[in-house]
Amino acid sequence: MGHEYRLDLRSGSPDEWARVMRNTLDIDVIPGRLFDIGQRHAEGMPDAYVKVETDHVYFCVNGGSGARLLAHVERSLDLSFGIASREEL
C-alpha cells in the first residue's frame, strides 16, 4: 500500500462525510466500503483509496494524482466539518 492517513473530523456523521466526498470526488462513496479513486497504473493500483469509517475517514495515496486528491478531499471536509487531526499511519 501507499501512504495511509486517518482524518478525524470535528463534527458530522459518516453519512454526512460520505455525501461531501461524493460531491467532491464524483464517486458513490458509501460508509464502510473501500473505494478506488483515480486511474489504475500498470501495477494495478489506483491513485488512491478512500473509506469512510464510523469515527474517521481513511485515505491512502498510492501515487499519480493521489496527493492532489487527498488535498482536495481535506479541503472539502475541513470547510464542511473541520479537521481535528490528520495522522499518517
OpenMM code with the backbone's topology and positions (N, CA, C; nanometers):
from openmm import Vec3, app, unit

residues = "MET GLY HIS GLU TYR ARG LEU ASP LEU ARG SER GLY SER PRO ASP GLU TRP ALA ARG VAL MET ARG ASN THR LEU ASP ILE ASP VAL ILE PRO GLY ARG LEU PHE ASP ILE GLY GLN ARG HIS ALA GLU GLY MET PRO ASP ALA TYR VAL LYS VAL GLU THR ASP HIS VAL TYR PHE CYS VAL ASN GLY GLY SER GLY ALA ARG LEU LEU ALA HIS VAL GLU ARG SER LEU ASP LEU SER PHE GLY ILE ALA SER ARG GLU GLU LEU".split()
positions = [
    Vec3(0.0844, -0.1173, 0.0000),
    Vec3(0.0000, 0.0000, 0.0000),
    Vec3(0.0893, 0.1241, 0.0000),
    Vec3(0.0255, 0.2383, -0.0190),
    Vec3(0.0958, 0.3651, -0.0253),
    Vec3(0.1022, 0.4327, 0.1105),
    Vec3(0.0917, 0.5648, 0.1082),
    Vec3(0.0932, 0.6450, 0.2305),
    Vec3(-0.0495, 0.6537, 0.2825),
    Vec3(-0.0700, 0.6034, 0.4062),
    Vec3(-0.2038, 0.5959, 0.4630),
    Vec3(-0.2262, 0.7070, 0.5647),
    Vec3(-0.3488, 0.7612, 0.5666),
    Vec3(-0.3831, 0.8713, 0.6561),
    Vec3(-0.5168, 0.8455, 0.7224),
    Vec3(-0.5270, 0.8954, 0.8429),
    Vec3(-0.6527, 0.8959, 0.9179),
    Vec3(-0.6906, 1.0416, 0.9383),
    Vec3(-0.8101, 1.0793, 0.8929),
    Vec3(-0.8609, 1.2145, 0.9096),
    Vec3(-0.9733, 1.2109, 1.0125),
    Vec3(-0.9502, 1.2765, 1.1269),
    Vec3(-1.0537, 1.2879, 1.2292),
    Vec3(-1.1218, 1.4226, 1.2125),
    Vec3(-1.2544, 1.4207, 1.2111),
    Vec3(-1.3311, 1.5414, 1.1853),
    Vec3(-1.3974, 1.5919, 1.3126),
    Vec3(-1.4166, 1.7232, 1.3186),
    Vec3(-1.4734, 1.7867, 1.4384),
    Vec3(-1.6236, 1.7641, 1.4535),
    Vec3(-1.6940, 1.7464, 1.3448),
    Vec3(-1.8396, 1.7304, 1.3521),
    Vec3(-1.8874, 1.6440, 1.2363),
    Vec3(-2.0172, 1.6207, 1.2332),
    Vec3(-2.0754, 1.5425, 1.1252),
    Vec3(-2.0800, 1.3938, 1.1566),
    Vec3(-2.1410, 1.3216, 1.0652),
    Vec3(-2.1564, 1.1760, 1.0779),
    Vec3(-2.0963, 1.1101, 0.9538),
    Vec3(-2.0745, 0.9789, 0.9587),
    Vec3(-2.0224, 0.9101, 0.8403),
    Vec3(-2.1073, 0.9342, 0.7151),
    Vec3(-2.2389, 0.9370, 0.7294),
    Vec3(-2.3242, 0.9619, 0.6127),
    Vec3(-2.3019, 1.1029, 0.5572),
    Vec3(-2.2849, 1.2011, 0.6452),
    Vec3(-2.2597, 1.3386, 0.6007),
    Vec3(-2.1221, 1.3502, 0.5354),
    Vec3(-2.0213, 1.2837, 0.5929),
    Vec3(-1.8862, 1.2871, 0.5344),
    Vec3(-1.8889, 1.2242, 0.3952),
    Vec3(-1.9603, 1.1107, 0.3821),
    Vec3(-1.9701, 1.0419, 0.2525),
    Vec3(-2.0384, 1.1312, 0.1494),
    Vec3(-2.1429, 1.2036, 0.1900),
    Vec3(-2.2139, 1.2928, 0.0979),
    Vec3(-2.1202, 1.4008, 0.0441),
    Vec3(-2.0409, 1.4612, 0.1312),
    Vec3(-1.9467, 1.5649, 0.0867),
    Vec3(-1.8430, 1.5040, -0.0070),
    Vec3(-1.7952, 1.3846, 0.0240),
    Vec3(-1.6952, 1.3211, -0.0625),
    Vec3(-1.7555, 1.2779, -0.1953),
    Vec3(-1.8817, 1.2370, -0.1950),
    Vec3(-1.9488, 1.2056, -0.3230),
    Vec3(-1.9487, 1.3288, -0.4126),
    Vec3(-1.9818, 1.4436, -0.3549),
    Vec3(-1.9842, 1.5680, -0.4318),
    Vec3(-1.8443, 1.6122, -0.4733),
    Vec3(-1.7465, 1.5912, -0.3874),
    Vec3(-1.6087, 1.6334, -0.4142),
    Vec3(-1.5418, 1.5457, -0.5193),
    Vec3(-1.5582, 1.4153, -0.5071),
    Vec3(-1.4871, 1.3195, -0.5924),
    Vec3(-1.5694, 1.2682, -0.7091),
    Vec3(-1.6993, 1.2946, -0.7069),
    Vec3(-1.7898, 1.2464, -0.8104),
    Vec3(-1.7863, 1.0941, -0.8214),
    Vec3(-1.7825, 1.0273, -0.7043),
    Vec3(-1.7950, 0.8816, -0.6980),
    Vec3(-1.8960, 0.8492, -0.5888),
    Vec3(-1.9516, 0.7320, -0.5909),
    Vec3(-2.0557, 0.6935, -0.4964),
    Vec3(-1.9941, 0.6378, -0.3689),
    Vec3(-1.9442, 0.7265, -0.2822),
    Vec3(-1.8834, 0.6852, -0.1554),
    Vec3(-1.9935, 0.6411, -0.0594),
    Vec3(-1.9780, 0.5203, -0.0045),
    Vec3(-2.0730, 0.4646, 0.0920),
    Vec3(-1.9939, 0.4291, 0.2180),
    Vec3(-2.0400, 0.4747, 0.3355),
    Vec3(-1.9675, 0.4419, 0.4586),
    Vec3(-1.9406, 0.2922, 0.4718),
    Vec3(-1.8195, 0.2592, 0.5175),
    Vec3(-1.7815, 0.1207, 0.5416),
    Vec3(-1.7215, 0.0469, 0.4240),
    Vec3(-1.7207, 0.1077, 0.3045),
    Vec3(-1.6642, 0.0413, 0.1861),
    Vec3(-1.5409, 0.1159, 0.1369),
    Vec3(-1.4425, 0.0429, 0.0880),
    Vec3(-1.3202, 0.0994, 0.0323),
    Vec3(-1.3419, 0.1300, -0.1152),
    Vec3(-1.3073, 0.2516, -0.1578),
    Vec3(-1.3274, 0.2932, -0.2964),
    Vec3(-1.1961, 0.3331, -0.3620),
    Vec3(-1.1783, 0.2891, -0.4867),
    Vec3(-1.0651, 0.3307, -0.5699),
    Vec3(-1.0925, 0.4704, -0.6234),
    Vec3(-0.9874, 0.5525, -0.6274),
    Vec3(-1.0002, 0.6865, -0.6833),
    Vec3(-0.8885, 0.7067, -0.7849),
    Vec3(-0.9209, 0.7683, -0.8956),
    Vec3(-0.8201, 0.7996, -0.9965),
    Vec3(-0.7956, 0.6832, -1.0906),
    Vec3(-0.6889, 0.6944, -1.1650),
    Vec3(-0.6565, 0.5950, -1.2673),
    Vec3(-0.5805, 0.4775, -1.2090),
    Vec3(-0.5981, 0.3631, -1.2706),
    Vec3(-0.5188, 0.2446, -1.2340),
    Vec3(-0.3874, 0.2481, -1.3112),
    Vec3(-0.2824, 0.2062, -1.2454),
    Vec3(-0.1490, 0.2055, -1.3051),
    Vec3(-0.1099, 0.0641, -1.3469),
    Vec3(0.0009, 0.0510, -1.4129),
    Vec3(0.0462, -0.0782, -1.4656),
    Vec3(0.0484, -0.1863, -1.3575),
    Vec3(0.0845, -0.1476, -1.2359),
    Vec3(0.0902, -0.2464, -1.1273),
    Vec3(-0.0480, -0.2744, -1.0671),
    Vec3(-0.1529, -0.2141, -1.1235),
    Vec3(-0.2886, -0.2429, -1.0810),
    Vec3(-0.3436, -0.1576, -0.9687),
    Vec3(-0.2642, -0.0644, -0.9181),
    Vec3(-0.3077, 0.0203, -0.8068),
    Vec3(-0.3716, 0.1489, -0.8593),
    Vec3(-0.4801, 0.1940, -0.7957),
    Vec3(-0.5366, 0.3248, -0.8315),
    Vec3(-0.4516, 0.4358, -0.7684),
    Vec3(-0.4770, 0.5595, -0.8065),
    Vec3(-0.4049, 0.6730, -0.7469),
    Vec3(-0.4247, 0.6773, -0.5963),
    Vec3(-0.5444, 0.6410, -0.5500),
    Vec3(-0.5750, 0.6464, -0.4069),
    Vec3(-0.6931, 0.5566, -0.3735),
    Vec3(-0.7086, 0.5324, -0.2438),
    Vec3(-0.8254, 0.4651, -0.1882),
    Vec3(-0.8850, 0.5574, -0.0832),
    Vec3(-1.0157, 0.5495, -0.0632),
    Vec3(-1.0812, 0.6233, 0.0447),
    Vec3(-1.1867, 0.5336, 0.1079),
    Vec3(-1.2023, 0.5474, 0.2408),
    Vec3(-1.3045, 0.4716, 0.3127),
    Vec3(-1.3552, 0.5576, 0.4284),
    Vec3(-1.4861, 0.5693, 0.4380),
    Vec3(-1.5480, 0.6399, 0.5500),
    Vec3(-1.5746, 0.5368, 0.6592),
    Vec3(-1.5065, 0.5527, 0.7711),
    Vec3(-1.5252, 0.4649, 0.8867),
    Vec3(-1.6291, 0.5268, 0.9802),
    Vec3(-1.6598, 0.4597, 1.0905),
    Vec3(-1.7601, 0.5116, 1.1836),
    Vec3(-1.7126, 0.6358, 1.2580),
    Vec3(-1.5801, 0.6503, 1.2751),
    Vec3(-1.5292, 0.7642, 1.3527),
    Vec3(-1.4203, 0.8449, 1.2823),
    Vec3(-1.3899, 0.8134, 1.1562),
    Vec3(-1.2876, 0.8874, 1.0821),
    Vec3(-1.2963, 0.8542, 0.9329),
    Vec3(-1.2149, 0.9242, 0.8553),
    Vec3(-1.2028, 0.8956, 0.7124),
    Vec3(-1.0623, 0.8414, 0.6886),
    Vec3(-1.0533, 0.7279, 0.6219),
    Vec3(-0.9250, 0.6668, 0.5848),
    Vec3(-0.8956, 0.7049, 0.4405),
    Vec3(-0.7703, 0.7428, 0.4145),
    Vec3(-0.7290, 0.7792, 0.2786),
    Vec3(-0.5902, 0.7220, 0.2558),
    Vec3(-0.5689, 0.6582, 0.1415),
    Vec3(-0.4390, 0.6013, 0.1067),
    Vec3(-0.3944, 0.6571, -0.0282),
    Vec3(-0.2780, 0.7199, -0.0290),
    Vec3(-0.2194, 0.7765, -0.1511),
    Vec3(-0.1212, 0.6751, -0.2079),
    Vec3(-0.1468, 0.6271, -0.3299),
    Vec3(-0.0595, 0.5289, -0.3943),
    Vec3(0.0341, 0.5912, -0.4974),
    Vec3(0.0107, 0.7139, -0.5348),
    Vec3(0.0926, 0.7787, -0.6376),
    Vec3(0.0032, 0.8504, -0.7377),
    Vec3(0.0579, 0.8822, -0.8527),
    Vec3(-0.0198, 0.9528, -0.9543),
    Vec3(-0.0758, 1.0821, -0.8979),
    Vec3(-0.2053, 1.1000, -0.9101),
    Vec3(-0.2696, 1.2218, -0.8597),
    Vec3(-0.3246, 1.2028, -0.7182),
    Vec3(-0.2819, 1.0989, -0.6492),
    Vec3(-0.3324, 1.0691, -0.5147),
    Vec3(-0.3127, 1.1814, -0.4147),
    Vec3(-0.1955, 1.2446, -0.4131),
    Vec3(-0.1688, 1.3540, -0.3181),
    Vec3(-0.2605, 1.4728, -0.3468),
    Vec3(-0.2830, 1.5020, -0.4740),
    Vec3(-0.3726, 1.6116, -0.5116),
    Vec3(-0.5159, 1.5790, -0.4696),
    Vec3(-0.5570, 1.4537, -0.4871),
    Vec3(-0.6906, 1.4117, -0.4461),
    Vec3(-0.7077, 1.4220, -0.2943),
    Vec3(-0.6051, 1.3836, -0.2188),
    Vec3(-0.6101, 1.3956, -0.0733),
    Vec3(-0.6269, 1.5413, -0.0324),
    Vec3(-0.5508, 1.6305, -0.0918),
    Vec3(-0.5613, 1.7737, -0.0598),
    Vec3(-0.7015, 1.8250, -0.0910),
    Vec3(-0.7583, 1.7816, -0.2015),
    Vec3(-0.8926, 1.8231, -0.2422),
    Vec3(-0.9976, 1.7733, -0.1416),
    Vec3(-0.9873, 1.6479, -0.1008),
    Vec3(-1.0794, 1.5903, -0.0030),
    Vec3(-1.0645, 1.6612, 0.1312),
    Vec3(-0.9401, 1.6820, 0.1744),
    Vec3(-0.9174, 1.7510, 0.3018),
    Vec3(-0.9794, 1.8906, 0.3021),
    Vec3(-0.9619, 1.9646, 0.1953),
    Vec3(-1.0184, 2.0992, 0.1847),
    Vec3(-1.1707, 2.0958, 0.1981),
    Vec3(-1.2334, 2.0054, 0.1256),
    Vec3(-1.3796, 1.9950, 0.1287),
    Vec3(-1.4308, 1.9540, 0.2665),
    Vec3(-1.3675, 1.8537, 0.3271),
    Vec3(-1.4102, 1.8084, 0.4595),
    Vec3(-1.3844, 1.9149, 0.5654),
    Vec3(-1.2724, 1.9851, 0.5549),
    Vec3(-1.2392, 2.0887, 0.6520),
    Vec3(-1.3394, 2.2040, 0.6446),
    Vec3(-1.3769, 2.2443, 0.5248),
    Vec3(-1.4753, 2.3517, 0.5095),
    Vec3(-1.6113, 2.3125, 0.5671),
    Vec3(-1.6482, 2.1871, 0.5529),
    Vec3(-1.7804, 2.1417, 0.5980),
    Vec3(-1.7847, 2.1017, 0.7451),
    Vec3(-1.6782, 2.0390, 0.7955),
    Vec3(-1.6823, 1.9802, 0.9298),
    Vec3(-1.5660, 2.0196, 1.0203),
    Vec3(-1.4582, 2.0682, 0.9644),
    Vec3(-1.3366, 2.0959, 1.0410),
    Vec3(-1.2580, 1.9686, 1.0628),
    Vec3(-1.1318, 1.9717, 1.0294),
    Vec3(-1.0453, 1.8552, 1.0518),
    Vec3(-0.9776, 1.8724, 1.1876),
    Vec3(-1.0032, 1.7794, 1.2772),
    Vec3(-0.9436, 1.7836, 1.4114),
    Vec3(-0.7988, 1.7369, 1.4077),
    Vec3(-0.7710, 1.6334, 1.3260),
    Vec3(-0.6333, 1.5837, 1.3145),
    Vec3(-0.6173, 1.5038, 1.1855),
    Vec3(-0.4921, 1.4978, 1.1422),
    Vec3(-0.4534, 1.4161, 1.0263),
    Vec3(-0.3329, 1.3364, 1.0706),
    Vec3(-0.3505, 1.2053, 1.0793),
    Vec3(-0.2452, 1.1170, 1.1281),
    Vec3(-0.1971, 1.0279, 1.0152),
    Vec3(-0.0650, 1.0240, 0.9946),
    Vec3(-0.0109, 0.9284, 0.8976),
    Vec3(0.0041, 0.7950, 0.9674),
    Vec3(-0.0498, 0.6908, 0.9052),
    Vec3(-0.0493, 0.5571, 0.9654),
    Vec3(0.0716, 0.4762, 0.9248),
] * unit.nanometer
topology = app.Topology()
chain = topology.addChain("A")
for resn in residues:
    res = topology.addResidue(resn, chain)
    for name in ("N", "CA", "C"):
        topology.addAtom(name, app.Element.getBySymbol(name[0]), res)
